[in-house]
Amino acid sequence: SSGINAEYGINNEAIDLISIAREEAMVMRQDLDLHILKHDAFGKGLMKKCKMSPDAFIQTALQFAYFKNQGKFSLTYESSMTRLFRSGRTETVRSCSSESCAFVKAMVDGKPAEECKALMTAAVERHTTLFKESMCGLGVDRHMFCLYVVSKYLGEESPFLQEVLSEPWRLSTSQTPYGQGTHTDVRKFPDRISAGGGFGPVADDGYGVSYIIAGEDNIFFHVSCKNAYPTTNSKKFAGDIKEAMSDIRKLFGV
């Protein structure tokens, strides 16, 4: 059947606002530096052979890669779902832990392999615990945000909340689920594999990393940053991710 054309009445003020929004969007688009990495050297199949959670494995590798790229650690955001609760949405997993930092430092300092493997295992186990706690409502960030909203409602100033909530997330990450329908099953339809989508950085001098675990042997990383900041480069960071993943594989000899 033929469709019906919808007609909209837009006044001059709305037209001007649309034009301004378009110009601002164009500026932001030009400032976006995006690189997509198809990591096919190994995927979750190898991670499971190491008896590790694929997400925790990748998050620990991202900490290693970020240190390679920036020479320091930064506050890291990973989203987790809170579907166990009615109207639950997300909670924050603070992926940069004491355990992950200890592992990265050991790798950078060239510590013995057995020591590095033990620290990697500890980092993965810690991240798995943090993720489970966040899913069960035991995270801290949504609670702190609620306290912030209440403090504004009561007109109370909280230096603690202002400081905590103003800290920049220089590494913002999230895993996107791949198989959301029968027509995207990688095992049945290997020719339909998709890189999916990503998002931009949260901090001006930070990175945004969205990753998709596609089947047993492929992981897509969407790495983004801003062109305006010379300290970040999405292609360079993607290379660091690839190198970090390879270093961990060699560490476990698989």
Disulfide bonds with the S-S distance in Angstrom:
none
